[in-house]
């Protein structure tokens, strides 16, 4: 028998993170928790031409209308959601993005953080939309303490252009990042992070990306290419993009080992696991997508993970969230995710500590870091 686990809505995210890690060893076997993270794929349109993703090749992709989004969020209270991520495709291509944002933020009464992913290709459009979101945020929900913008940067100069398939892409992304840094001076709850997809084509640029991030006082995170036939349609590109060949494995492994040693957050455990995977092991860290988090797709379907869409839990245009989340038959969806997706997936979806070793190690490191800072 499995029990439902719901954290008190009054708890802030730091407490939720701690409790999630504390209960992680029991989740799936004994507990099915209410999720605290929602990934909303608002569209499947994209104006990039990326080498590692073929979403941009999709034609006439459908997406939820404003009325359908209103229906989903009015029919489901989602009081347990503390974090939402808006992603795509390229979410800024939706002309009604601000309306979507408003519906979601108003409805998620206990929300604390908002994440937003974009390529930053269209600088003016991106900055205009993000500033509108930043202005609205405190009016819509005073509990939300941060709006985190995640910008993709896969190389410096022409490397980024070649990977993203558009000449001048790096200059536009750089301009967008500088514009966001200026907005951050006005809206202090605005956070900015760079994310890099690591592949053979940009191994020589990884240290340059770290230097760029440091020079601009930005966080940066790295992840190998995720291969997903349902989401990215890139399974046929594995030979060209994989880091596991003898030509790239050692260089990539050394890079992830180095950044794991120099990372203070729980990302260090994710990076260490990537090193093991690059050396021929299956994924060792249990991902808690499908338990602490879920993906709401552009058509209303709910999946345990945006990258593993073998079968959906159900559709929120037809059923309530609780009906599909706790339905007995959906243990098969989670099992299928484990057996067909997780073992070879290098995705950075869930990076919180997943066992007591990681949790205690992270607590000790944070404590030691505070003590060291006080002494200096």
N, C-alpha and C positions, 0 to 999 in steps of 0.2 A: 504494500500500500504506500502511495506517495502523498505527501502533505503539501498543501499550498502555503507558500511563504510570502508574506507581505511586510515590508519594512514600514514603520510608522511614517506617515506623510510629513509630520513635523520635523523629522530628522533632516539635517542638511546633507549635501552631497558628500562631504568628507566622512560623515558617519556612515552613509550608504556605501561608500567605497570600502570602508573598513569592514562593515558587516558582510558585504558581498564576498570579500576575500575570506572572511572567517567561516562563512557557510559554504564556500565553493566545494570543499571535498565531499559534501553531502548532497549537493545539487545534482540532479539527474537520477541518482540512485534512490534517494529518499525524499527529495524535495523538488517541487516545481514552483519557482518563485514568480511573483508578478514582476515584469520587467521594469527597469527604471530608465532605459534608453530606447529611443525611437529614431530609426533612420528612415527618412521620408524621401523616396526617389520621385521628385516632382515631375520629371520628364525624361525622355530618351533621345532628345535632340542634342546635337553637339556641333559647334563650329570649329573644332580642332580636327586634325587629321593624324592622330597619334599612331605611332608604330605598334604600340602594345595594346591597343583597344580599337575595336571596329564598330562601336556604337554609332559613330558618325556616318556609317554606311547604311544605317537603317532608314527606310523611307516610310512616310505616312504613319509614324508611330503615334498611337493614341495616348491621351493622358486624362487624368481626372479633371472634370470641370470644377469651377468654384462651387456650384450647387452640390456636386457629389462630395467635395471635401467638407462642405458645411454639414452635410448629412452624416458623414463618418464621425466628425468631431462633436456633433450634437447628440448622436446616438450612443457615444461612448465617453464616459467621464474622464478616463485616463488620469485619475488622481495620483497614480503611482509613478507617472513619468516625471523624471527630474531633468532629463537631457534630451534634446532633439537635434538631429543633424539634417539639414536640407542639402540634398545632392541630386545628381543627374547621371547621365547627360551633363549638359551645362545649364544649371538652374536659372542663370540670368537671362536666358533666351525666352523665358515666360514673361509676357507683358503684364500678367496679373500676379507676379511674384509677391508684391507687397500685400495684396489681398490674401494670398495663401498664408503668408507670414502672420498677418493680423488674426485670421481665423484660428490658427494653431496656437499662437501665444496667448490669446484670450482664453482659449478652451482649456489649456494645460495649467490648471490653477496652482500646482505645486512645482512648476518648472523653475529651474535655477540657471541652467546654461543653454545657450543656443550655439550650434556649430553650423557653419556654412562653407561649402566647398565650391571653388571656382578656378578656372584656368587663368583668369585675369586678362584674357585676350582682348576684349573690348573694354579699354580703360574707362572711357567716359560712362558707358552704360553700367559697368560694374561699380564704379565709385558712386554714381548717382543712386543706384539701388541700395547699396550698403549704407549710405548716409541716411536715406529714407528709413531703412530698418532701424538704424541706430537712434534716430529721432523718436521713432514710434515706441521703441522697446520699453522705456520706463513708464510710459502712459498705459501700455497694454497690460503689463504685468510687473508690478514693483518688486516681486520676489526674484526676478531674473537679474543675476549679478554680472553676467558676461556674454558678449557676442563675439564668438571666436571665428575668425576668417581663415580658412585653410587654402593656401595658394600652391598650385603645382609648379615645381621648378625642377626640370630634369637635366639641366646642364647650364653652362655659362656661354653666352654668345651663340655661335652657329650650332653648337651641340644641341641646345634646347630647340632651336629652329628645326633641325633635322629630325629630331625625335617627335616633335609635335606637328611636323609636316607643313609648316607655314613660314615663309621667309619673314624675318623681322619679329618673330614671336617673342624672343627674349626681351627685346627693347620694350615691347608693349607690356609684358609681365613686370619688368623692372619699373616701368612708369606707374603701373597699377600699385605695386608694392610701396613705392614712394608716396603715392597719393593716400594709401591706407595709413602709412606712418603719420602723415599730416593730420588725417582724421582722428587718429588715436590721441592726438594732443587736445582735441576738443571733447571727444567721447572716451573717457578713461576706462570704461568697461569694454572697449573694443580691444580684442586680442588678435594677434596675427601669428600664423605659423606657416612655415614652408614644409611641403612634403615632397620627397623625391622618390620616384620609382627607379630602382637600380636594375640595370641591364647591361649587357656587354657594350652597348653603344655609348654609355656614359661613365664607365668605370674610371676613366682618366680625369673626369671632371668632379668627382665626389668631394675631394679636398677643397676644390675651388668653391663648391656650393657651401661647404661649412664656413669657409673664409667670407663668402658673400653674406651669409646669415649673421656671422659674428660682427662684421662691419656695420650691419644695419640693426644690430641688437634684436635679432629675430630667433625664435625657436626653429629647429629643423629636425625632421624625422625621416627615416629611410625604410623602404620596404622593397623586396624583390617583386618582379612582375607576378601578379596573380593570374593564373590561367583558369578561365571560367567560360564554358561553352554557352551557358544561358545568359550570362551578364555581359561579358566582353566579346564573345564570339571569337576568341583568339587561340583556341586549342591548336589549330593548324600552324600557329606561329611559334610553337615551343622551341623547336630546334634553333631558330634564329635569335630568340630572346632569352633562353635559359642560361643561368649562371653555372649550371652543373657540369658543363664540359670542361675538360682538362685545361683548356686555354684560359678560362676565366675563374674557375672554382677557387684556386688558391688566393688570387687577388681579392675576390669578393669576400672570401672567408676571413682573410686578414683585416679587411676594412671593418666588417661587422664585429670582429673580436675587439678591435681598437675602440670603436665607439661604445661597445658594451662596457668596457673598462672605464670609460670617461663619462658615462651617463649616470646621473644620480637618481633618476626616476625609475619607476617599475619597467620602463622601456628596456632597461638593461637585461631583464630576464627574457624578453622577447628577442632581443638581438642575440643573446647567447644561444637561444634555440635555433635561430636562423643559421648560426655557425654550424651547429650539429646537422641541420638539414642539408646545408651545402656540402657537408662531408659524408652524405649518403644515408642519414637517418631519417625516419619519418618524424613528423611534428611531435614533440614531446609534451608541450604545454597544452592543456585542455582549454579550448576556446569556449567561452560561456555565451556566445551568440546563440539565440534560440532559447535562452533561459533568462538572462538579465537584459537582453536586448532583442529587438526584432526589426525587420525591414518592411515598410509599407511601400509597395510598388506603385508605379504610375497608373495601374489599372484597378487598384483597390485590393489586390491580393497581398496576403501577409506571408512572409517567408522567415525562416529562422535566421537567415543571413542573406544579405543582398547578393553575395557571390555564389551562393549555393541555392539554386532555385529548381531543384529536381521536382519537388511537389510543394504546393502551398498549404498552409494551415487552413486557409479558407479566405473568403472575400468579405471585406467589411461593408460592402454595399448590400450584402445579403444576410449577414449574421453579425451579432455583437462580438466584441473582442473576447470577452470571457468565454463565450460559447466555443470559439475556435481554439483559444489558447490552452484550455484545460481539457479539451476533448480527448478521450482515451486513444482514439485512432491516430492522433497526431504524435504519439510516441514513435510511430513508424517514420514520420517526417524527420524527427530528431535523430533517430537511428540511421536513417539514410544519409543525413548530413555527416554523421560521424564516419560511416563506412566509405562513402563515395567522395567526400570533399575534404574533410579535416586533415587526414593523414599527410597529404602533400600540399596543403595550403599554407603559404607564407604571409597571409594577410595580417594587417596590423589592427584588426577590428577590436580585439579585446586584449588589453595590456596590463590590467590590474593583477596583483598577485593572485595565484590560483591554488596555492597550498601554504601550509604553515611555515615552511622554510623561507619562501619568498616574502611572506608577510613579516616575519620576525626579522629577516635580514634588512628589509626596507625600513622598518621602524628603527632598528639599530643604526643604520646609515644616516637617517634623518636626524636622529638624536646626536650622533657623533658630529654631524655637520653643524648643528646649532651650537654645540659646545665649542667647536673649533672657531666658529665665527665670533663667539663671545670673547674668547681669549685673544683674538686678533683685533 
